[in-house]
């Protein structure tokens, strides 16, 4: 029973620490269009996608980008309520 629990925890630890995104430098898009007045504030890699915080004038948005094609996948705008 102890060996079974140890195997389960080892599998969970492996899944947490495994990096499944195999984007090499040869496969990264050369250019990414973000908008004529946009400023990139932050970039991070999450689940194989680039997550970019951009500022356009007084608004900010998170843009999700495919790093291989440079294509915008989604955009989340921040709004005041």
Secondary structure, DSSP 8 states (H G I E B T S, - for coil): -HHHHHHHHHHHHHHHH-------GGGS-S-----TTEEEEEEEEETTEEEEEEEETTEEEEEEEETTT--EEEEEE----
